[in-house]
Amino acid sequence: MLKIFNVDQIEEAQATLLKRHVLDEFPITETMRQRTRATFGEDLHPEEVVRRILRDVRQRGDDALLHWSKLLDGAEISAEQLQVSEEDIAASFDKIDSEVGAALERAAERIEGFHLHHPAKSWWNTEMGGVLGQVIRPLERVGIYVPGGSAPLASTVLMTALVARAAGVDDIVLCSPPMRGSHLPHPVVLAAAAVADVDSVFAIGGVQAIGAMAYGTDSIERVDKIFGPGNTFVVLAKRQVFGTVGIDALPGPTETVIVADDSANPVWIAADLLAQAEHTGGSAILLTPSKSLANKVKKQVTEQLKAIEQISPINAADIRDSLANRSGAIITEDLLEAVAFADNYAPEHLCLSVREPWAWVGKIRHAGGIFVGEQSFEVLGDYCAGPSHVMPTGGTARFTPPCNVLDFMRVMNVIALDSDTARQLSPIAVKLAEAEGLNAHAQAARMRL
């Protein structure tokens, strides 16, 4: 069930399991093709599907939202039902288990508490002649997209909206598709929106939701930046509207790399791998110098998956797909090589299940989040540890940070030089402008002399 690459198969593992794929290389399934042909009457690439829907939303606004929601999501809603009422949001708590509501509240306390510690503030310096500095202002209006489907991601609401609140954003908009047979998003998503103090919620999903937040309609005012995950079409939509609005990232399938030695608990390791593989398209990778541990984990994965299959056959099917295509264990020469492979892979989640985890933290340069020790397992990070679980995927951890308050802020440079400093700097500007062939620039500086 869990494929193991031995030491002599490292090159194969690097060419398959550890190989990165760009967005355009994601497979287009036959189901996607059939649905596209049924909807548009022709075989279109997903990029063109997205382009047509976005163009329609830009041109027809709410009418396009209702059209595509009915055609693609089967949502029979009216223009008046696009925005979820405060009464419906409040009533969502009656539709979920009271313990779930309490868990949302407790998780929110930790998430908000963590992000309020972020040292994001304006600053000034008077030692360079006059005043130089930066003014940091929160974005005025942000949009958060939360997909529907089999997994209503209430945690994503908390992990984005609460960070926006900590940053001081004025207006937070949330879009999430209505459930089948209803005009409302999933009640746990609505409850999370209430806990996170979201300003307005709209029952709209998919590409059309991204278009509405990017361009604005009669019902939905355009936002400054869009956050949140989604399927391939949603990710492509975010890419196409970038420039009209800001976007957080182009998230790909989620991923976890566990670095473990022979001190690790194989039962826990297997459980953590299965948790990651439960996400559609997820990757769950074990790097260890211990072949004995890898074999024990493989056995546990098989046994634990049987139990999951009894509870949820659908989830078990997703896990089997992830394990077969994007997951596995790699036996390395030693722990140093395991950490090096993990760092080069730049995973979203990097878990250190080793004897002295802190000894290895300093060797990690590329990861969305480092989970130090077996008590800091990744599922806690998903829900309630405190830091946002929105983290870079697909190797983008090499240059992209996890979601933080600065994502919801603008930095403006402030230049207020005194006259003496301006005179001292003008000759420098003249010389550099002349070197670039920009004579009007040079003249503007020369006039100050």
C-alpha positions in Angstrom: 0.0 0.0 0.0 2.8 2.4 1.0 5.6 2.2 -1.6 9.1 2.1 -0.1 12.1 3.3 -2.1 15.3 1.7 -0.8 18.7 3.5 -0.6 19.6 2.2 -4.1 16.4 3.6 -5.5 17.0 7.3 -4.5 17.3 8.4 -8.1 13.9 6.8 -9.0 12.4 8.5 -5.9 13.7 11.9 -7.0 12.4 11.4 -10.5 8.9 10.4 -9.4 7.9 11.0 -5.8 10.0 14.1 -5.2 9.4 15.6 -8.7 7.5 18.9 -8.8 4.8 19.6 -11.3 3.7 23.1 -12.5 0.1 24.1 -12.6 -0.2 23.6 -16.4 0.9 20.0 -16.0 -2.0 19.0 -13.8 -3.9 16.2 -15.6 -7.2 17.0 -17.3 -9.4 14.0 -16.5 -11.9 12.5 -18.9 -14.7 13.6 -16.4 -13.5 17.2 -16.8 -13.5 16.9 -20.6 -17.0 15.4 -20.6 -18.4 18.1 -18.4 -16.8 20.8 -20.5 -18.2 19.4 -23.7 -21.7 19.1 -22.1 -21.5 22.7 -20.9 -19.9 24.5 -23.8 -20.5 22.2 -26.7 -16.8 21.9 -27.4 -13.7 20.5 -26.0 -12.1 23.5 -24.2 -8.9 23.7 -22.2 -9.6 24.6 -18.5 -7.8 28.0 -19.1 -10.4 28.8 -21.8 -13.3 27.7 -19.7 -12.1 30.0 -16.9 -11.6 32.9 -19.4 -15.2 32.6 -20.7 -16.8 32.5 -17.3 -14.7 35.4 -16.0 -15.6 37.5 -19.1 -19.3 36.8 -18.6 -19.1 37.8 -14.9 -17.3 41.0 -15.8 -19.9 41.9 -18.5 -23.2 40.7 -16.9 -22.5 40.8 -13.2 -25.1 39.1 -11.0 -27.0 37.6 -13.9 -23.8 35.7 -14.8 -23.3 34.6 -11.3 -26.8 33.1 -11.2 -26.4 31.5 -14.6 -23.1 29.7 -13.9 -24.1 28.7 -10.4 -27.2 26.9 -11.8 -25.3 25.4 -14.8 -22.2 24.2 -12.9 -23.3 23.8 -9.3 -27.0 23.1 -9.7 -27.8 26.0 -7.4 -31.3 27.4 -7.8 -30.9 30.8 -6.1 -32.2 34.3 -6.8 -30.3 37.5 -6.8 -31.8 38.3 -3.4 -30.3 35.1 -2.0 -26.8 35.7 -3.1 -25.9 37.4 0.2 -26.5 35.2 3.2 -28.6 37.0 5.8 -27.5 37.7 9.3 -30.4 35.6 10.6 -29.2 32.6 8.5 -25.7 33.0 9.7 -26.8 33.1 13.4 -29.1 30.1 12.8 -26.1 28.1 11.6 -25.1 27.4 15.2 -28.4 25.5 15.7 -27.5 23.2 12.8 -24.1 22.1 14.1 -23.1 20.2 17.1 -22.5 22.4 20.1 -19.1 20.9 20.7 -18.1 21.9 17.1 -19.2 25.4 17.9 -17.1 25.4 21.1 -14.1 24.0 19.1 -14.4 26.9 16.6 -14.4 29.4 19.4 -11.3 27.9 21.1 -9.4 27.5 17.9 -10.2 31.1 17.0 -8.8 32.3 20.3 -5.4 30.7 19.6 -5.3 31.8 15.9 -6.1 35.4 16.8 -3.7 35.4 19.8 -0.8 34.1 17.6 -1.3 36.6 14.8 -1.7 39.6 17.1 1.9 39.1 18.1 3.2 39.8 14.6 5.6 42.9 14.7 4.0 44.7 11.8 4.2 48.5 12.4 5.2 51.7 10.8 8.7 53.1 11.4 10.7 56.3 11.0 14.3 57.2 10.8 15.8 60.7 11.2 19.5 59.8 10.8 19.7 60.0 7.0 18.7 63.7 6.6 15.0 64.6 7.2 12.7 61.7 7.7 12.6 58.3 6.0 10.4 55.4 6.8 7.5 53.2 5.9 3.8 53.5 6.7 2.0 50.2 7.0 -1.8 50.3 6.4 -4.2 47.3 6.3 -6.0 46.6 3.1 -9.5 48.1 3.0 -11.4 45.1 1.6 -10.4 41.4 1.1 -12.2 38.4 -0.3 -12.0 34.9 1.1 -13.0 31.9 -1.0 -14.0 28.7 0.8 -14.8 25.7 -1.4 -17.8 23.5 -0.7 -17.9 19.8 -1.7 -17.4 16.9 0.6 -15.1 18.9 3.0 -16.6 22.2 4.2 -13.3 23.9 5.2 -14.5 25.9 8.2 -10.9 25.9 9.5 -9.9 27.9 6.4 -12.4 30.6 7.3 -10.7 31.0 10.7 -7.1 30.7 9.3 -7.7 33.6 6.9 -10.4 35.9 8.3 -8.9 36.0 11.8 -5.5 37.0 10.3 -7.2 39.7 8.3 -8.9 40.9 11.5 -5.5 40.9 13.3 -4.1 43.1 10.5 -7.0 45.6 10.8 -8.8 45.0 7.5 -11.9 47.1 7.3 -14.2 44.8 5.3 -14.0 41.0 5.0 -16.1 39.2 2.3 -16.5 35.5 2.1 -17.8 33.5 -0.8 -18.7 29.8 -0.5 -21.0 27.7 -2.8 -24.5 26.7 -1.5 -25.0 23.1 -0.6 -27.0 20.9 -3.0 -30.7 21.4 -2.5 -30.1 24.6 -0.5 -29.5 28.3 -1.1 -27.0 28.4 1.8 -23.4 27.4 2.2 -22.6 24.6 4.7 -23.7 25.6 8.3 -20.2 24.9 9.8 -18.8 27.4 7.3 -21.4 30.0 8.3 -20.7 29.4 11.9 -17.0 29.9 11.4 -17.7 33.1 9.5 -19.7 34.3 12.6 -16.9 33.3 14.9 -14.3 35.1 12.7 -16.6 38.2 12.5 -16.7 38.2 8.7 -18.6 41.2 7.4 -20.6 39.6 4.6 -21.1 36.1 3.2 -22.2 35.2 -0.3 -23.6 31.9 -1.5 -21.5 31.7 -4.6 -18.7 29.3 -5.6 -16.2 28.4 -8.3 -14.8 30.6 -11.0 -17.8 32.9 -10.8 -17.0 33.7 -7.2 -13.5 34.7 -8.0 -14.7 36.9 -10.9 -17.3 38.6 -8.6 -14.7 39.5 -6.0 -12.2 40.6 -8.7 -14.5 42.7 -10.9 -17.5 43.5 -8.6 -21.2 43.1 -9.4 -24.4 44.8 -8.2 -24.4 42.5 -5.1 -20.7 42.0 -4.5 -18.3 45.0 -4.3 -14.9 44.3 -5.7 -12.1 43.5 -3.3 -8.4 44.4 -3.1 -7.1 40.9 -2.6 -8.4 37.4 -2.8 -7.5 34.6 -0.4 -8.4 30.9 -0.2 -8.0 27.5 -1.8 -10.0 25.8 -4.5 -9.9 23.3 -7.4 -7.9 23.6 -10.6 -10.5 26.0 -12.1 -10.5 28.3 -9.1 -6.7 28.4 -9.1 -6.6 29.2 -12.8 -9.2 31.9 -12.1 -7.1 33.5 -9.5 -4.2 33.5 -11.9 -6.2 35.2 -14.6 -7.6 38.0 -12.3 -4.2 38.7 -10.8 -3.3 42.3 -11.6 -6.9 43.4 -11.4 -6.8 42.3 -7.7 -4.1 40.8 -5.6 -4.0 37.1 -4.7 -2.5 35.2 -1.9 -1.0 32.4 -3.9 -1.8 29.7 -6.5 -2.2 26.8 -4.1 -1.7 23.3 -5.3 -2.5 20.0 -3.6 -1.4 19.8 0.0 1.7 18.0 1.1 3.5 16.7 4.2 7.1 15.4 4.6 7.9 13.5 7.7 11.6 13.1 8.7 11.9 10.3 11.2 14.5 8.1 12.9 14.1 4.8 14.7 12.8 6.5 17.8 9.6 7.5 16.0 6.3 5.9 16.8 5.2 4.0 13.6 1.5 4.1 14.7 1.6 7.9 14.9 3.6 8.3 11.7 1.2 6.1 9.8 -1.8 8.1 11.1 -0.2 11.4 10.1 0.5 10.1 6.6 -3.1 8.9 6.2 -4.4 12.2 7.4 -2.5 14.0 4.7 -3.4 11.5 2.0 -7.1 12.1 2.9 -6.9 15.3 0.9 -7.7 14.9 -2.8 -4.4 14.9 -4.6 -2.4 15.1 -1.4 1.2 14.0 -0.9 2.4 12.2 2.2 6.1 11.4 2.2 8.3 9.7 4.8 12.0 10.2 4.8 14.0 8.0 7.2 17.3 6.1 7.5 15.5 3.3 9.3 14.2 0.6 7.0 12.7 -1.1 10.0 10.6 2.0 10.8 9.5 2.3 7.2 8.3 -1.3 7.2 6.4 -0.9 10.4 4.8 2.3 9.1 3.8 0.5 5.9 2.1 -2.2 8.0 0.3 0.4 10.1 -0.9 2.3 7.0 -2.5 -0.9 5.7 -4.2 -1.7 9.0 -5.4 1.8 9.8 -6.7 2.3 6.3 -9.0 -0.7 6.8 -10.6 1.0 9.8 -11.0 4.2 7.9 -12.7 2.3 5.0 -15.3 1.0 7.5 -16.1 4.6 8.5 -15.9 6.4 5.2 -15.3 4.5 1.9 -15.2 7.8 0.0 -12.3 9.2 2.1 -10.6 5.8 1.9 -10.7 6.0 -1.9 -9.0 9.4 -1.8 -6.4 8.0 0.5 -5.7 5.1 -1.7 -5.3 7.4 -4.7 -2.9 9.6 -2.9 -0.9 6.7 -1.6 -0.7 5.1 -5.0 0.3 8.2 -7.0 1.9 10.9 -4.8 3.1 9.3 -1.5 5.7 6.9 -0.2 8.7 6.2 2.0 12.3 6.8 1.1 15.1 5.1 2.9 18.1 7.5 3.1 21.7 6.9 4.0 21.4 8.9 7.2 19.3 11.5 9.0 21.4 14.3 7.4 20.5 13.1 3.9 16.8 12.9 4.9 16.8 16.5 6.1 18.6 17.6 3.0 16.0 15.9 0.7 13.2 17.4 2.8 14.7 20.9 2.6 15.3 20.7 -1.2 11.7 19.5 -1.7 10.5 22.6 0.3 7.3 21.1 1.6 4.2 22.8 2.9 4.5 20.8 6.1 7.8 19.5 7.4 7.5 17.2 10.5 10.6 16.3 12.5 9.8 13.0 14.3 13.3 12.4 15.6 15.1 12.1 19.0 16.4 15.7 19.1 14.2 17.7 16.7 15.5 21.1 17.7 19.0 20.1 16.7 17.7 19.9 13.1 15.6 23.1 12.9 18.6 25.2 12.1 19.3 23.1 9.0 15.9 23.8 7.5 15.7 26.8 5.1 12.7 25.8 2.9 9.3 24.8 4.4 5.9 26.3 5.0 5.9 25.2 8.6 8.2 23.1 10.7 6.5 20.8 13.2 9.0 20.1 15.9 8.6 16.7 17.6 5.9 14.1 17.5 3.6 16.1 19.9 3.5 18.9 17.4 1.7 16.8 14.7 0.4 18.4 11.6 -3.3 18.0 12.2 -3.0 20.3 15.2 -1.5 22.9 12.8 -4.5 22.3 10.5 -7.0 23.4 13.2 -5.9 25.0 16.4 -2.2 25.3 17.1 -2.3 29.0 16.3 -0.3 29.8 13.1 -2.4 29.9 9.9 -2.6 26.6 8.1 -2.5 28.5 4.8 1.0 27.7 3.7 2.9 27.5 0.4 2.7 24.4 -1.7 4.4 23.0 -4.8 7.8 24.0 -3.7 6.9 27.7 -3.4 8.0 27.6 0.2 11.4 28.5 -1.3 10.2 32.1 -1.7 6.7 32.4 -0.2 5.8 32.6 3.5 2.7 31.2 5.3 -0.3 33.4 5.5 0.4 36.2 8.0 -0.8 39.7 8.8 1.6 41.3 6.3 -0.4 39.6 3.5 -3.3 41.8 4.5 -1.3 45.0 4.6 0.2 47.6 2.3 3.6 49.2 2.9 4.1 52.8 1.7 7.5 54.4 1.6 7.7 57.9 3.1 10.4 60.3 1.9 10.7 63.7 3.6 14.2 64.9 3.1 15.6 68.2 4.5 17.0 70.8 2.1 20.7 70.1 3.0 20.3 66.4 2.3 18.4 67.1 -1.0 21.3 69.2 -2.2 23.8 66.6 -1.2 21.9 63.8 -3.1 21.1 65.8 -6.2 24.5 65.4 -7.9 24.3 61.6 -7.4 20.9 61.6 -9.0 22.2 63.7 -11.9 25.0 61.3 -12.6 22.9 58.2 -12.5 20.1 59.8 -14.6 22.7 60.8 -17.3 24.1 57.3 -17.3 20.7 56.0 -18.0 20.1 58.5 -20.7 17.2 60.1 -18.9 18.0 63.8 -19.4 14.7 65.2 -18.0 15.4 63.3 -14.8 18.9 64.8 -14.6 17.5 68.3 -15.3 15.0 68.0 -12.5 17.7 67.2 -10.0 20.2 69.8 -11.5 17.6 72.6 -11.0 17.8 72.0 -7.2 21.6 72.8 -7.2 
